[in-house]
Amino acid sequence: MGILEQIRSLFRREPPSIAPAPTPAPTIATSAPQINERRGKERINAREGTRVLIIDDSKTIVTVLKKFLRSAGYETLEALDAESGLAQLHSHPPELIFLDIVLPGINGFAALRAIRRDPATRDIPVIMMSGNEQAMEQFFGTRIGADDFMKKPFSRYEVFFRIERLLDDDLIPRRAKPRIAESVTPTPSLT
């Protein structure tokens, strides 16, 4: 084979040799079915018909949350600002609230304070939401009485993970139990 033929064979898709191409080994079918499961474990939902109030000024966030929740059998109420959300608390009491921090008018922190001060609503679990990456918002929200915090954008998995953490044995959302402060051994003074 001349040099010109060798160069041409490099640009062809077939091997340069004249020998027949090896046949692929036959594949052996396995009897075990391939399962493509996205979840590591079965999701636990609140009982059918659990009422959830979504307070967020973004229609997109409200629509996405509503779609996620309704597909799992939840009943949803929506509000685009804190004032109308707080008004719905008494007319249609929810069992869980998703509350955005940045809202027009009353912000999420002030709305959470109002929820916790009212004896009729103080025991409703609240999951606060924010697109801000600052951990300070999460810390401040838990100090006021938020039960959990979720960063936006969020996945379907995260929404149901947050809810599942608040479910009691009867699959009813309950306020998060306060975390027990770890005992800290004081360090000896260097003075």
N, C-alpha and C positions, 0 to 999 in steps of 0.2 A: 504494500500500500504506500503510495507516494505521499509526500507532505501535504499536497493540496487535498487529497482524499481524507487525511487525518483531520485537517481543519474543518472540512465539511461535516464529518461525522460528529464533531464536537457540537455543532449547531443543530443537528438533527435530534429528534426525541428518541430515536431508537438506538440501542447499543451498537457500537461500531463492529462488533464481532459478527460473524456469520452463523455462529452456533444458535440453536433455537433458545428462545427465552425460557427460563425455568418456570414451571407451573407452580402457582401458589399451593401451599399445603391445604388440604381440606379442613374446613372449620368444623369443630365439634359443637353441636348444640348442647347447651346446658339446660337442665330441667328446672333450675331455680329461676323464678320470674324476677326481672329487674324492677325494683320499686324506686320510683323517683319521688321521694317524700321530702317536702321542703321543711316541714317542722320536725324538730327532734323529738317532741312529745306531743300528745294530744292537747289541744287548747281547751281550757276550762272557761266557759262563758257564764255570765250572770244568768239568772233564770229568765225565761221567755217573758218579754214585755217590760223589762226593766226600763224605767224612764230616765233619759239622760238629757241634760240641758247643755247646749253648746253656746258659749258666749264668745264671739270673735267677730271683728269688723271685716275680715276677709271672707267674701262670699265663696271663694275657692276652698278655703280651709273648712268652712261650714259644710259645703257640699261634699267634700271628701270624707270628713268625719261622719256625716249623716249616712253616706253610702256604706261605709265600713260597718257602722253600728246596726243599721237596718238589715243588712245582709245576714247578721248574726241574731236577729230577732229582737233587737232593742227598739224601744219607742224613743223618738228624738223630738226635742223642742229646740228652737233656734232663736238667737238674738244677736243683732249686729252691734249692740252697745250694752254697756253695763246697766244703764237705767232700765231698759226694757227687759233685760235678763233678770234683774232683781224684782221687777214687777211680776214676772212669770213664776217666781219662786212660791208665791202665796196662792196664785190661782191654780197652778198645776205643779205641785211639789215634785221635784225630781228626786231620784235616788243617787244620782251622781252628776257632777258638774265638770265640764271642761271649760276653763276660764283663761282667756288670753290676758297678757299683762298690759300690752300697749293697746288701749282702746280710746276712741273719741269720748270726750267728756270725762266721766269717772274712769280712772284706770283700774286695772285688774287688782292691784294691791288694796285700793280703797274699797272695791267691791267685795274682796275677800274679808276685809275687816267688818263690813256691814253684814255679811253672811254669818260670821262667827259671833257677832254681838247679838244677833236675833235668836231668842230661844227656840223659835220654830224652825230655824234653818241651820243652827250651829253644828248639828251632827251629820250634815250631808257631806260626804267626801268630795274634795275638790282637787282636780288635777290641773295645775297651772301650765300654760304654754307660752313659749316665746321663741322668736327667731334669733334673739340675741345670744351670743355664745358666752356671755359673762356669767360666771358661777355666782356672782353676787346676787343676781335676781333669784336664783334657786335658793340661796341661803336666806335671803330676806323673805321669800314666799313661805318657806318652812317655818320661819320664826313667827309669822303672822298666823299660820295655821293651815297652810296647804298640805295636802296629804301626799302629793307626788308632783313631779315636774317633768315636762316633756318638751324637748327642743324641736322647733320646726326647721326644716321639713321633717316629717316623721313617716314611718312605714306602717302598714297595716299590722305587722307583727308587734311593733312597739306600742301601738294603741291598746291592743288586747293584752299585752304583757303588763302594762300599767294597770288595767282594769283587774286582771287576775290577781295582782298583788293585794288588792283591796277587798277581795271576796271573802265572806265568812263561810262557815260550814254549810249554810243554807243557800249559798250562791247569791248572797245579797251584798252589794258594796257597803262597806263600813269604813269609818274613819281609821286611818292608820294608827297603830299603837305607837305611843311615844317611844323613841329609842332610848334604851337605858344607857346613861353615860358610863363609859368605861372608867373603872377606878384607875386613877393615876397615882403612882408612887412618887411622892415629892423627892426631888434630888437634893442632896445635902448642899447647904450654902457654902460658897467659896470664901466668905468673909471671915 
